[in-house]
């Protein structure tokens, strides 16, 4: 079950001793705010992101980010030192995906809440 939240507003009472005076904090009013997904990502235990689980997590999000057609012709091979190695069916897919790799990488890093990937390498399947 997924819940879509259109807008989140926070109400803060500045000091308990003052009269009922609530200040509405608007998005962007503080540079110290983090997105909920990055907070959740950082709160999970390190074991969740072991090498085996990291590949599974990346495969799941890869399929969501690139969509049905591209996920149908691509497979995550491995992740080493921030480089995602992806196998694709046929050389023609390498040239199609190459211009999209920065956008794909940004979306995956955004979902992770940190910079997991520095680069993506596409290789045709043998």
MDTraj code that builds the backbone (N, CA, C; nanometers):
import mdtraj as md
import numpy as np

residues = "UNK UNK UNK UNK UNK UNK UNK UNK UNK UNK UNK UNK UNK UNK UNK UNK UNK UNK UNK UNK UNK UNK UNK UNK UNK UNK UNK UNK UNK UNK UNK UNK UNK UNK UNK UNK UNK UNK UNK UNK UNK UNK UNK UNK UNK UNK UNK UNK UNK UNK UNK UNK UNK UNK UNK UNK UNK UNK UNK UNK UNK UNK UNK UNK UNK UNK UNK UNK UNK UNK UNK UNK UNK UNK UNK UNK UNK UNK UNK UNK UNK UNK UNK UNK UNK UNK UNK UNK UNK UNK UNK UNK UNK UNK UNK UNK UNK UNK UNK UNK UNK UNK UNK UNK UNK UNK UNK UNK UNK UNK UNK UNK UNK UNK UNK UNK UNK UNK UNK UNK UNK UNK UNK UNK UNK UNK".split()
xyz = np.array([
    [0.0838, -0.1177, 0.0000],
    [0.0000, 0.0000, 0.0000],
    [0.0885, 0.1243, 0.0000],
    [0.0595, 0.2157, -0.0893],
    [0.1361, 0.3388, -0.0987],
    [0.0458, 0.4565, -0.0649],
    [0.1003, 0.5501, 0.0089],
    [0.0266, 0.6702, 0.0453],
    [0.0982, 0.7890, -0.0161],
    [0.0264, 0.8671, -0.0907],
    [0.0850, 0.9857, -0.1522],
    [0.0538, 1.1064, -0.0653],
    [0.1570, 1.1746, -0.0251],
    [0.1410, 1.2938, 0.0578],
    [0.1686, 1.4148, -0.0299],
    [0.0696, 1.4974, -0.0461],
    [0.0832, 1.6133, -0.1334],
    [0.1713, 1.7211, -0.0723],
    [0.1541, 1.7494, 0.0561],
    [0.2284, 1.8575, 0.1183],
    [0.2387, 1.8295, 0.2678],
    [0.3561, 1.8446, 0.3215],
    [0.3760, 1.8256, 0.4645],
    [0.4040, 1.9620, 0.5268],
    [0.3327, 1.9928, 0.6316],
    [0.3536, 2.1186, 0.7022],
    [0.3891, 2.0870, 0.8467],
    [0.4821, 2.1609, 0.8999],
    [0.5244, 2.1431, 1.0379],
    [0.4814, 2.2650, 1.1177],
    [0.4263, 2.2429, 1.2349],
    [0.3866, 2.3513, 1.3240],
    [0.4734, 2.3411, 1.4482],
    [0.5363, 2.4507, 1.4834],
    [0.6284, 2.4505, 1.5958],
    [0.5893, 2.5598, 1.6931],
    [0.5894, 2.5262, 1.8195],
    [0.5680, 2.6244, 1.9240],
    [0.7071, 2.6689, 1.9677],
    [0.7465, 2.7968, 1.9481],
    [0.8836, 2.8401, 1.9723],
    [0.9339, 2.8135, 2.1132],
    [0.8621, 2.8535, 2.2148],
    [0.9032, 2.8331, 2.3533],
    [0.7803, 2.7937, 2.4343],
    [0.7955, 2.7019, 2.5291],
    [0.6776, 2.6596, 2.6051],
    [0.6189, 2.7702, 2.6929],
    [0.6969, 2.8712, 2.7316],
    [0.6487, 2.9754, 2.8232],
    [0.5740, 3.0875, 2.7528],
    [0.5847, 3.0973, 2.6220],
    [0.5198, 3.2068, 2.5505],
    [0.3727, 3.1757, 2.5280],
    [0.2933, 3.2783, 2.4998],
    [0.1522, 3.2523, 2.4690],
    [0.1425, 3.1600, 2.3470],
    [0.0246, 3.1123, 2.3259],
    [0.0059, 3.0196, 2.2135],
    [0.0389, 3.0945, 2.0852],
    [0.1582, 3.0651, 2.0397],
    [0.2095, 3.1340, 1.9227],
    [0.2776, 3.0295, 1.8366],
    [0.2183, 2.9962, 1.7287],
    [0.2735, 2.8909, 1.6448],
    [0.3309, 2.9524, 1.5182],
    [0.4433, 2.9000, 1.4828],
    [0.5118, 2.9498, 1.3642],
    [0.5142, 2.8384, 1.2603],
    [0.4705, 2.8693, 1.1452],
    [0.4687, 2.7713, 1.0376],
    [0.6027, 2.7765, 0.9648],
    [0.6699, 2.6640, 0.9618],
    [0.7969, 2.6576, 0.8901],
    [0.7697, 2.6130, 0.7475],
    [0.8098, 2.6936, 0.6557],
    [0.7884, 2.6608, 0.5156],
    [0.9082, 2.5855, 0.4619],
    [0.8827, 2.5033, 0.3603],
    [0.9896, 2.4274, 0.2965],
    [1.0938, 2.5239, 0.2423],
    [1.2198, 2.4949, 0.2698],
    [1.3272, 2.5788, 0.2216],
    [1.3642, 2.6899, 0.3174],
    [1.2914, 2.7047, 0.4290],
    [1.3232, 2.8114, 0.5232],
    [1.4472, 2.7796, 0.6048],
    [1.4875, 2.6539, 0.6067],
    [1.6075, 2.6139, 0.6792],
    [1.6904, 2.5223, 0.5912],
    [1.8183, 2.5460, 0.5868],
    [1.9076, 2.4633, 0.5056],
    [1.9421, 2.3314, 0.5747],
    [1.9002, 2.3133, 0.6994],
    [1.9346, 2.1947, 0.7756],
    [1.8330, 2.0821, 0.7624],
    [1.7308, 2.0995, 0.6834],
    [1.6290, 1.9975, 0.6675],
    [1.6771, 1.8901, 0.5716],
    [1.6364, 1.7672, 0.5954],
    [1.6695, 1.6540, 0.5079],
    [1.5405, 1.5905, 0.4595],
    [1.5483, 1.5255, 0.3443],
    [1.4324, 1.4533, 0.2944],
    [1.4129, 1.3283, 0.3789],
    [1.2887, 1.2857, 0.3936],
    [1.2576, 1.1710, 0.4785],
    [1.3284, 1.0451, 0.4290],
    [1.3399, 1.0276, 0.2956],
    [1.4038, 0.9062, 0.2454],
    [1.5515, 0.9007, 0.2830],
    [1.6197, 1.0152, 0.2887],
    [1.7604, 1.0124, 0.3277],
    [1.7742, 0.9841, 0.4759],
    [1.6811, 1.0338, 0.5568],
    [1.6846, 1.0074, 0.7001],
    [1.6593, 0.8593, 0.7256],
    [1.5610, 0.8031, 0.6563],
    [1.5316, 0.6600, 0.6720],
    [1.6488, 0.5746, 0.6264],
    [1.7096, 0.6114, 0.5150],
    [1.8235, 0.5367, 0.4623],
    [1.9370, 0.5348, 0.5641],
    [1.9650, 0.6482, 0.6255],
    [2.0749, 0.6580, 0.7210],
    [2.0429, 0.5892, 0.8533],
    [1.9148, 0.5697, 0.8839],
    [1.8777, 0.5086, 1.0107],
    [1.8791, 0.3563, 1.0063],
    [1.8868, 0.2983, 0.8871],
    [1.8891, 0.1531, 0.8756],
    [2.0243, 0.0972, 0.9162],
    [2.0256, -0.0246, 0.9730],
    [2.1534, -0.0840, 1.0142],
    [2.2434, -0.1122, 0.8944],
    [2.3735, -0.1125, 0.9184],
    [2.4709, -0.1343, 0.8104],
    [2.4545, -0.2692, 0.7430],
    [2.4064, -0.3703, 0.8144],
    [2.3912, -0.5035, 0.7567],
    [2.2933, -0.5035, 0.6394],
    [2.1981, -0.4119, 0.6429],
    [2.1002, -0.4043, 0.5346],
    [2.1691, -0.3718, 0.4031],
    [2.2804, -0.2973, 0.4097],
    [2.3484, -0.2546, 0.2888],
    [2.4805, -0.3278, 0.2683],
    [2.4812, -0.4538, 0.3058],
    [2.5979, -0.5360, 0.2773],
    [2.6064, -0.5535, 0.1257],
    [2.7149, -0.6111, 0.0774],
    [2.7331, -0.6266, -0.0683],
    [2.6163, -0.7004, -0.1324],
    [2.5697, -0.8082, -0.0690],
    [2.4601, -0.8863, -0.1261],
    [2.3309, -0.8059, -0.1300],
    [2.3007, -0.7378, -0.0198],
    [2.1779, -0.6601, -0.0133],
    [2.1841, -0.5343, -0.0987],
    [2.3026, -0.4765, -0.1137],
    [2.3156, -0.3556, -0.1949],
    [2.2795, -0.3852, -0.3404],
    [2.3237, -0.4984, -0.3913],
    [2.2914, -0.5342, -0.5297],
    [2.1408, -0.5552, -0.5443],
    [2.0795, -0.6187, -0.4458],
    [1.9352, -0.6407, -0.4493],
    [1.8607, -0.5072, -0.4446],
    [1.9053, -0.4165, -0.3556],
    [1.8432, -0.2848, -0.3455],
    [1.8571, -0.2092, -0.4773],
    [1.9772, -0.2128, -0.5347],
    [2.0008, -0.1431, -0.6616],
    [1.9187, -0.2037, -0.7752],
    [1.9061, -0.3345, -0.7783],
    [1.8258, -0.3994, -0.8822],
    [1.6806, -0.3554, -0.8723],
    [1.6282, -0.3532, -0.7513],
    [1.4899, -0.3101, -0.7301],
    [1.4696, -0.1667, -0.7794],
    [1.5576, -0.0761, -0.7378],
    [1.5419, 0.0639, -0.7768],
    [1.5792, 0.0882, -0.9223],
    [1.6701, 0.0108, -0.9757],
    [1.7029, 0.0196, -1.1185],
    [1.5769, -0.0027, -1.2006],
    [1.5030, -0.1086, -1.1679],
    [1.3810, -0.1405, -1.2420],
    [1.2776, -0.0292, -1.2323],
    [1.2666, 0.0346, -1.1172],
    [1.1722, 0.1452, -1.1016],
    [1.2170, 0.2698, -1.1773],
    [1.3460, 0.2974, -1.1740],
    [1.3987, 0.4205, -1.2350],
    [1.3961, 0.4133, -1.3870],
    [1.4405, 0.3024, -1.4450],
    [1.4537, 0.2957, -1.5912],
    [1.3263, 0.2518, -1.6618],
    [1.2344, 0.1904, -1.5907],
    [1.1090, 0.1492, -1.6517],
    [1.1127, 0.0079, -1.7074],
    [0.9961, -0.0351, -1.7527],
    [0.9752, -0.1744, -1.7944],
    [1.0596, -0.2146, -1.9153],
    [1.0642, -0.1315, -2.0180],
    [1.1347, -0.1682, -2.1412],
    [1.2857, -0.1831, -2.1179],
    [1.3466, -0.0841, -2.0536],
    [1.4914, -0.0893, -2.0316],
    [1.5265, -0.1959, -1.9285],
    [1.4453, -0.2109, -1.8238],
    [1.4755, -0.3147, -1.7250],
    [1.4612, -0.4538, -1.7854],
    [1.3811, -0.4658, -1.8905],
    [1.3646, -0.5939, -1.9587],
    [1.4862, -0.6358, -2.0393],
    [1.5696, -0.5394, -2.0769],
    [1.6883, -0.5712, -2.1583],
    [1.8183, -0.5447, -2.0832],
    [1.8090, -0.5186, -1.9533],
    [1.9293, -0.4877, -1.8759],
    [1.9309, -0.5646, -1.7445],
    [2.0522, -0.5912, -1.6969],
    [2.0714, -0.6618, -1.5700],
    [2.1895, -0.5999, -1.4985],
    [2.1738, -0.5757, -1.3684],
    [2.2868, -0.5259, -1.2900],
    [2.3839, -0.6406, -1.2704],
    [2.5064, -0.6180, -1.3115],
    [2.6105, -0.7198, -1.3021],
    [2.6798, -0.7133, -1.1667],
    [2.7311, -0.5938, -1.1315],
    [2.8015, -0.5767, -1.0042],
    [2.8168, -0.4291, -0.9737],
    [2.8579, -0.4014, -0.8506],
    [2.8882, -0.2647, -0.8069],
    [3.0253, -0.2693, -0.7421],
    [3.1177, -0.1909, -0.7945],
    [3.2517, -0.1832, -0.7361],
    [3.2955, -0.0387, -0.7270],
    [3.3314, 0.0034, -0.6055],
    [3.3826, 0.1391, -0.5802],
    [3.2957, 0.2487, -0.6407],
    [3.1661, 0.2351, -0.6248],
    [3.0737, 0.3366, -0.6735],
    [3.0420, 0.3295, -0.8213],
    [3.0904, 0.2257, -0.8884],
    [3.0628, 0.2092, -1.0314],
    [2.9625, 0.0956, -1.0488],
    [2.8501, 0.1262, -1.1105],
    [2.7463, 0.0271, -1.1369],
    [2.7715, -0.0319, -1.2750],
    [2.7923, -0.1625, -1.2806],
    [2.8145, -0.2331, -1.4073],
    [2.6833, -0.2985, -1.4484],
    [2.6354, -0.2618, -1.5678],
    [2.5063, -0.3098, -1.6164],
    [2.5263, -0.3812, -1.7498],
    [2.4722, -0.5017, -1.7600],
    [2.4747, -0.5778, -1.8852],
    [2.3448, -0.5494, -1.9607],
    [2.3592, -0.5249, -2.0914],
    [2.2421, -0.4987, -2.1752],
    [2.2410, -0.5959, -2.2927],
    [2.1220, -0.6245, -2.3431],
    [2.1063, -0.7169, -2.4554],
    [2.1336, -0.6443, -2.5865],
    [2.2532, -0.6585, -2.6375],
    [2.2876, -0.5987, -2.7658],
    [2.3623, -0.4680, -2.7541],
    [2.4525, -0.4453, -2.8500],
    [2.5343, -0.3238, -2.8517],
    [2.4514, -0.1979, -2.8729],
    [2.3400, -0.2110, -2.9429],
    [2.2577, -0.0935, -2.9712],
    [2.2035, -0.0288, -2.8439],
    [2.1832, -0.1069, -2.7381],
    [2.1330, -0.0525, -2.6127],
    [2.2375, 0.0309, -2.5403],
    [2.3643, -0.0006, -2.5598],
    [2.4702, 0.0779, -2.4960],
    [2.4619, 0.2226, -2.5435],
    [2.4498, 0.2416, -2.6741],
    [2.4427, 0.3783, -2.7283],
    [2.3127, 0.4494, -2.6899],
    [2.2063, 0.3749, -2.6690],
    [2.0792, 0.4353, -2.6280],
    [2.0860, 0.4811, -2.4820],
    [2.1481, 0.4000, -2.3969],
    [2.1498, 0.4293, -2.2530],
    [2.2611, 0.5249, -2.2103],
    [2.3656, 0.5333, -2.2885],
    [2.4803, 0.6173, -2.2519],
    [2.4404, 0.7614, -2.2193],
    [2.3580, 0.8286, -2.3015],
    [2.3195, 0.9670, -2.2687],
    [2.2297, 0.9784, -2.1445],
    [2.1691, 0.8685, -2.1016],
    [2.0772, 0.8715, -1.9877],
    [2.1444, 0.8384, -1.8551],
    [2.2712, 0.7984, -1.8584],
    [2.3322, 0.7453, -1.7366],
    [2.3444, 0.8481, -1.6242],
    [2.3678, 0.9735, -1.6542],
    [2.3783, 1.0748, -1.5484],
    [2.2427, 1.0921, -1.4794],
    [2.1372, 1.0981, -1.5577],
    [2.0033, 1.1136, -1.5006],
    [1.9643, 0.9907, -1.4177],
    [1.9962, 0.8714, -1.4671],
    [1.9674, 0.7479, -1.3937],
    [2.0460, 0.7457, -1.2628],
    [2.1732, 0.7802, -1.2702],
    [2.2594, 0.7809, -1.1523],
    [2.2080, 0.8807, -1.0479],
    [2.1682, 0.9981, -1.0911],
    [2.1158, 1.0995, -0.9994],
    [1.9889, 1.0503, -0.9299],
    [1.9019, 0.9845, -1.0043],
    [1.7769, 0.9357, -0.9458],
    [1.8028, 0.8242, -0.8442],
    [1.8937, 0.7336, -0.8759],
    [1.9262, 0.6262, -0.7809],
    [1.9912, 0.6842, -0.6557],
    [2.0848, 0.7779, -0.6726],
    [2.1478, 0.8417, -0.5566],
    [2.0449, 0.9183, -0.4735],
    [1.9501, 0.9808, -0.5396],
    [1.8451, 1.0532, -0.4693],
    [1.7594, 0.9579, -0.3868],
    [1.7264, 0.8437, -0.4435],
    [1.6476, 0.7441, -0.3712],
    [1.7253, 0.6883, -0.2526],
    [1.8568, 0.6787, -0.2675],
    [1.9406, 0.6260, -0.1596],
    [1.9621, 0.7290, -0.0499],
    [1.9514, 0.8559, -0.0840],
    [1.9754, 0.9602, 0.0144],
    [2.1219, 0.9913, 0.0322],
    [2.2055, 0.9325, -0.0488],
    [2.3493, 0.9598, -0.0467],
    [2.4078, 0.9210, -0.1817],
    [2.5332, 0.9536, -0.2022],
    [2.5980, 0.9264, -0.3302],
    [2.6533, 0.7837, -0.3329],
    [2.5683, 0.6895, -0.3729],
    [2.6113, 0.5498, -0.3853],
    [2.6911, 0.5269, -0.5127],
    [2.6483, 0.5935, -0.6198],
    [2.7088, 0.5696, -0.7506],
    [2.7832, 0.6924, -0.8006],
    [2.9021, 0.6674, -0.8562],
    [2.9802, 0.7724, -0.9211],
    [2.9722, 0.7612, -1.0723],
    [2.9427, 0.6400, -1.1191],
    [2.9406, 0.6155, -1.2622],
    [2.8590, 0.4904, -1.2923],
    [2.8143, 0.4807, -1.4167],
    [2.7471, 0.3602, -1.4653],
    [2.8188, 0.3170, -1.5932],
    [2.8483, 0.1892, -1.6025],
    [2.9141, 0.1335, -1.7206],
    [2.8190, 0.0313, -1.7829],
    [2.7853, 0.0531, -1.9093],
    [2.6986, -0.0396, -1.9831],
    [2.7847, -0.1309, -2.0685],
    [2.7590, -0.2609, -2.0611],
    [2.8335, -0.3587, -2.1404],
    [2.7327, -0.4504, -2.2088],
    [2.7549, -0.4788, -2.3368],
    [2.6647, -0.5732, -2.4038],
    [2.6857, -0.7143, -2.3489],
    [2.5744, -0.7891, -2.3324],
    [2.5836, -0.9272, -2.2848],
    [2.6500, -1.0124, -2.3911],
    [2.7289, -1.1085, -2.3458],
    [2.8030, -1.1945, -2.4410],
    [2.7135, -1.2912, -2.5111],
])
top = md.Topology()
chain = top.add_chain()
for i, resn in enumerate(residues, 1):
    res = top.add_residue(resn, chain, resSeq=i)
    for name in ("N", "CA", "C"):
        top.add_atom(name, md.element.get_by_symbol(name[0]), res)
traj = md.Trajectory(xyz[None], top)
